[in-house]
Structures are given as C-alpha cells and as structure tokens.
C-alpha cells in the first residue's frame, strides 16, 4: 500500500501548506490560538478527508486550487472537532495523534478558542473566490459543510455519543451516531468535489453511498482498535469506550462478528466502485477501502 501512503502524505502536505498560507495577517503578534491551531492541524492524522477530496477531484477533473480549498475547509472542521472532543467536558483525553491534546499543551480556554477559530476558518475558506468562481457553487459548498458539521450532522452524532455515557444505546442509535459523528464529514469530503464540478445527481448519489459505507467501515475498525489496538501505533488513548461503559459496534456485535460485518461492508464498497466507471479510473479509492479494513491506526 505504498502508493496509498504516499498519496496520504501528499494530501497532508498540500493541506498543511494551504493552512499556513491562509493566515497572511495576524493582528496579534503573539497569538496563542494560532500556535495552538498549528499544533493541532499541521502534520497530524491520516489526512483521510483531504485524500478523499483530492482523489475524487482528480477523478472528476476538478481544478486543484478548488480541491485544495475544499480539503482545507473540511480538515479545519475535523481538527476543531478533535480539539473539542478531547476537552474535559467531553471525552477528557490527554493524548491525540501521539502527542498531548490541545488543552493539555496549552490551556482549556485556548483549546476552546482554537476549535472555534478552526470552525470559522472553514467557512472563510469556502466563501473565498479562490474556492470557485461561481458564487452559487460556493454557497452550495458552505451549505453542505454547515449541514454535515451541524446539529443534524457531526454535532448530532457527538450528542448521541455523550448520551451513551449514561445509558446503553440501541443498535439504531449506534448506527445513527456513526452516520452523523464520523460519516457526515466523510460525506462532505466525497460529494463536495462533485458539487464543485457540477456533476450529475447520479454521481453525487454514488459518492454519498460510498461515503456512507466507508464511514461505517471506518467506525467499526475504530471500535475494534479501541478494544485491542496498540496505543503507541494508534496514537491516542485506547479502551475509552470500555472504561466509560459506552456502546459501540464491538459491544453491539462482539469483536469477531464486528470484523465479519466490516468485511461485508468492505465488499459492498468495492463493488460500488467497480460498478461506477468514473470512480474506478484508478484504484486509489479501492486501495483506501482495503486499508480501512485492515488498518492498525
């Protein structure tokens, strides 16, 4: 999977460079929020969402400048969500991406402001003419990200996750939590390039279905890693759900059955790609889907 590793690193590098260039002027010379944003954003994570944006943009023939703006926007929202997710009032984590979490490295107040800054940065980026010359398309992208990140998207999923600390979640609630908390930003990453490229509803629907499948697949493997992974490889605190008595796909199915469920979803995602010529012009999405199934981090 070296080509996938190289492409993920390329997506990370391109998005990081765009992030640094997006702060041309800072009113405060010593800006702790900016330092905390760099600390939390630069060089960390798998860059899964930017990778999806760049890969799908390339398949659809979308301009690289537009793709970079979209990748920067969605990764800004993702970074904000991790900072806030780690806060004492939420998951109260001390380790993220192999280093101290933002509120541990800086302060809780700085972490809150940093998350706020990254969230608002995303919409600043999408509203910029550099993202797309058509203002209507820019508004569509802003609307899409707002919905994916909002109360009927990622925040709604986080709310269900918090409820899981005090009660056992049903299978329907666990699936909905995944769809919103993990799946919503993956959905944006997959269909935003198609929106920007003005592709047909059929292509957008196929991409949305693919995003839904890899979202479930990602969360199942994440739950398995939380139960049996190596913390040094994963780079974050493990067995959090078990220690907090939270419901997830492992508690729902059991580890072995959860893995079998993941394999079925993986096969469905691969079939969807192979049945959609536009999405199978290269094998990067298939390689990514294979990686998600067997990943160790």
Helices and strands as residue ranges (DSSP letters): H 2-21, H 32-41, H 48-60, H 64-85, E 95-96, E 99-100, H 102-105, H 108-127, H 135-149, H 154-163, H 171-181, H 183-196, H 201-228, H 231-234, H 240-243, H 249-253, H 255-274, G 277-279, H 284-294
